[in-house]
Amino acid sequence: MNRILKAFGLLSLIAVFTACKKDDGANVAPPRDYAVQYATEKADIENYLKSHYMTVDPATFDVTFAEIQEGGSQVSIWDQTEYPLQSKIVNSNDVDYTVYYITLNEGVGDSPTRADNVLTAYRGELLDGTQFDYTPYPQNQSSLMSSIEGWQEIIPLFKTGEYIDIPNDPNPASFQNFGAGIMFLPSGLGYYNSPRGLISAYDSLIFTFKLYDLEYTDLDNDGILNKDETEPGIDLNDYDTDGDETPNYLDIDDDGDGYLTIDEIKIPGSDPAEYYEFDAIPTCTGGTVKRHLDPTCHN
């Protein structure tokens, strides 16, 4: 597997996802009110969860879904407790979406941010059981920034696995203890009114996925990784130090003082230029925050 990719620049993001990447807006259906549409889909998704059951292979975390027939004894996805149903509130287009998801395995490695690259295996299907995509053996990492919003919200809740490559072992290298889960997405966090292949306008989506690996990136090329451009508990999109409505991970001047962040984290006197590791970026004399976040401090 190709596990080494260059960081994506702000203007050079390349979408590699197939069914989970953002749509280009072609062949869109007439738009509907987001809140009204979501009310219908929320009921449909919850009905699906209460009328279907799932079978999980505990070794591979492969999942199949089936409808509970009349008189059937299977426990619904909604009621089963082996892999409890979870939810996350996501505000988008002035709608508070309740996104249902299931953690099959948390993973043991690191978690990506919505702006990083990930290596994922996944399967996508509609509520009627139609499979619209299947990528069981991913070969390349892809940018979450180029994926649909639902992926950006749910994938970062999981962690990567361990890469196992035993010397002289004839078996191929593999990942173990990886994050694995299921997400049930309303169309407002998917393609909404933009059809795509087997996906029609306003289709709710189900993804089962396995998060194998990630690469932390620096989208604004300011010398600080996206993951370090926020604080614990604050989404990347909501962390804007200088209040210019551009979040730090997309802002080349994080404190708005007219000095580029990359210049402010340069080690003084270094030639050729060397830069502080994030944890080692100093404060200015009397300062309380790192120098690139302090508008009164310049290198």
N, C-alpha and C positions, 0 to 999 in steps of 0.2 A: 504493500500500500504506500501511496505517496503521502507521507506524514509531515512533510516540510513544505510550507507555502509561504510566500512573501506576504507581508501585511498589505491590506487593501488601502489605497489612498482614498481621500474623500471624493475625488472625481473619477475613480477607476474601479468602483465596486462592480463585480461581475457576478450575475446571478447564475448559480449552478443547480439550485434546486429545480426540480421539474414541477410537480404538483403543488409544492408548498411555497414557491416563489411568488412575488407580487405579480399581478396581472398588468399588462401594458395598457389596459383601458379600452381595447378594441371590442367591437360587437357588444357594447353594454346595453342592458335592458333599461327601460324607463325607471328612474330612481323612485324609491318609496321612502316614506318617512322611517327613519332608523328605529325610533322607539316603537312604532306600530308594528314594523316588521319583526323586531326582536320579541315582542310579546307573543307572536305566533310561533316563532321558532323555539322560544324557551319552553313553551308547552309541548311542542313536538319532541324536543330533546328529552325532557323529563318523562314523557310517555314512553319513549324508546328505552330509557334507563329502567323503567318499571316493568316493561313488557319483554325485555330480553335478558338473557344470561350470558356469561362469558366463561370460556375454558382457557386456563393459563397453563402452559408448560413451565414448571418451576425451574427447569434447567436452562431453557433458552429464552424464556419470557415471551414466546410466541403466543398470540391470543387469537381465538376465534369467537364470534358472536352468533347467537341463534335466538329465534323468538320462542318464548314459552308457549307451548300449545295448550289449548283448553284442557284443564285437568292435570297439566304438567306439574311436577314436583320440584323443578329447578328453582333456585333462589335468584331473584333478579339482580341485575347490576346495582340497582338502587339499594337493595336490602342486604346484599352479601357483605360479610365483615372480614373476610380473609384479606382483601385488598380494599379498604374503606374508600368510598367515594369522597373526594375532596372538592373544594371550590375556591375560586379566587375572583374578587370583584375587579373588573377592568373597566375604566371609564374611557370611552371613545365615542366621538361624535355626539357628545352630551348624553350618552346612554350609559348606565351602569350595568354592564354585562356580568352575569354570574357564569363563570367559565368552570364547568365540571371537568375534573381530571382525576386520574388514579395513579398512584405510585406503586409500581410493581417491584421496583428496586431503586433505592436512592442513588447508588453509585458510591465509589470510594475516593474519587479524585477531586478535581476542581470543577467549579461551576462557571459557565460562560456568562458574560453580560449579553444584552440584546445586540451589541455591536461587534461581537467576536465571530470567529470562524469555528464551525463544528463539523465533526464527522459523525453522521447519523445513518442508521438503517431505519426504514419506516415503511408503513403501509397505510394508504388512505382509502376510505370507503364512505359511501353515503348512508343515510339512515335506512334506505331500502336495501342495503347490502351490496350495492354496486361497488366494485373495486375500481378506483380510478387511477391508482398508482401503486407501485410496489418496487422498492429499492432495498433488497435484502443484503447486498454486498457493496456498500459504497466504496468508491475508490479515491474520492477527493473530498476535502473539506469545502464547506460553503459558508457564505456570510449570512448570519442571522438578520443583518440589516436588509438583506435582499429578499427575505422571506415574508410571509403574511404575518399580520400583527399577532395572531394567536400563538404562532411559534415563538415570537419574541417574548411573549409573556410567560409561556409555560416551560420551554426548554431550560431557561436559567434556573428553574427550581430543582434541577437534577444535577448530578455530578458525573464526571467521566469515569472510565474503567481503567484497568491495568493492561498494558500491552505485554503480551507473553510471546517471546520468540526464543525458543530453546535451541542452542547450538547443536548442530548435527541431528536434530529431530526432523524426520521426514514430513511430519505434519506441518501445515502452514501456520504462520504466526496468527495470533488471535487476540481478542480482548476478553477480559473476564471482569466480573464484579462491576459492570457498567450500569449506568442509570437506565431505567426502562420504565415506560409509562404509557398512558392513554390520555388523549385530550378530545373533548367533545366541543366543537367550535360552532357558534352561530355564524351566519354568513357575514355579519358586520365585522368580524375579526378574520374573515377569509377573503372571498372574492366579491361578496355582496351582489351587485347587479351585473357583474362581468362574467359571462360564461367562459368555461375553459375545458376543452375536451369533453369528457363525460360529466363534468360539473356544470349544472345549469345555474342560471341566475337565482340567487337567494337560497342556494342549497346549504344546509348545515353539513359539517364535515367531521369525520372521526379519524384520528390518526393514532396508530400504535407506533411506538418509536423506541430506539435504543441509542443512547448517547455514548459513543465510544471514546472520542478524543476531541480536543479543542486546541485552538491557537489564539492567544490573547493578541489583540491588534491595537494599533494607534491610528485611529481614523483621521485625525487632524494633523498627524505627523509633527506633533509638538514635543516629542520626546517622552511623553507620559502615556502609558497604556490606558485604554478605555476603563479598565477595571479600577484604576487609581484616580479616575476623574470624577469620583463621587464619594459619598460616605456611607457606612453601613446603614441599610434600611431606606436609602434614598435611591429611587430609580435614576438611571443615567439621564433620562430626558428631563428630570426635575431639578438637576443640580446645575445652577447657573450663578457662579460667584459674583460676576459683575452686573447681573441683572439686565443684560442686553438682549434677552430672549433667545440666545444661542447657548445651549448647554455646553458645559466645559469640554465634553469629549468631542465636540465639533468646533470649538473655539480656539483659534491660534493665539489669542491674548486673553487668558483666563480672568485676569483681574482688571482688564480694561484700562490699563495705564499707558497704552501706546507702545509698550515694549513686548516683543514676542515672547511667549512662554519658553520656547526652546532656548532663547538667548538668556533668559533669567535663570535657567537651571544649568548653564554652562559653568564648569569649574574655573574660577578665576585664574588667569595666567597659563592655562593649558594651551599648548600649541604642538601638534594639531588639537583641535577642540575636543575636550572630553566633557562628559555630562554626569551629574550626580545620579545615582540610583534613587528611585523615588523615596525610599525610607531615609535616605541620607540628605535630601534637599534641606538646607538650613533655613532658619528664620533670620530676619534681619535683627540688628541690635534693638532690643526692647519689643520686638514683634512677637506675636503669638501664633501666626500661621506661616506656612512655608512661603518662601520669598516670591514664588510665582503667583501666589494668591493674595499678596499684599500690595495694593496699589501705591503705597508710599515707599516701596522698596524696589530698587533696581540693581541689577548686577553691574 
